Amino acid sequence: MKTLGLILENILEEIYTGKKLFTPESGTHEAMEKFQKIAKAISYADSEGLLEQCQFGIADFTDRLTFSRVMVTGGVTEKGHEFLRHRFSDSHQKVS
C-alpha cells in the first residue's frame, strides 16, 4: 500500500509531465475505492497550493463524498516544484 506522500509525489510528477485527467481504471467498486486515494491526494495538493485549478467530479454524496474524476486545468505551482525537488533530493540522498 502506497503512503499519501508517495501517491502525492507520483501524481505531481504525472501532472508535471502533462497528465490532466484522472479517472478510476474501471467502474468496479474496488477501482473506485483505489481512485479515492488518488483524488484525495490531488485535493490535498490543491489545498496546499501545489497545484493550480483543479475540477472535481462527484459520483456520490450519500455516506461520504466519492470522486468520479479529477481534471487539472492548471498545473504544478512553484510550491509543487519545490516539493518535487525536495522529495527527489531526499530519495537521492537515501540511495547514495
Secondary structure, DSSP 8 states (H G I E B T S, - for coil): ---HHHHHHHHHHHHHTT--EE--SSSSHHHHHHHHHHHHHHHHHHHTTSBS-EEEEEEE-SSS-EEEEEEESS-B-HHHHHHHHHHHHHHHHHH-
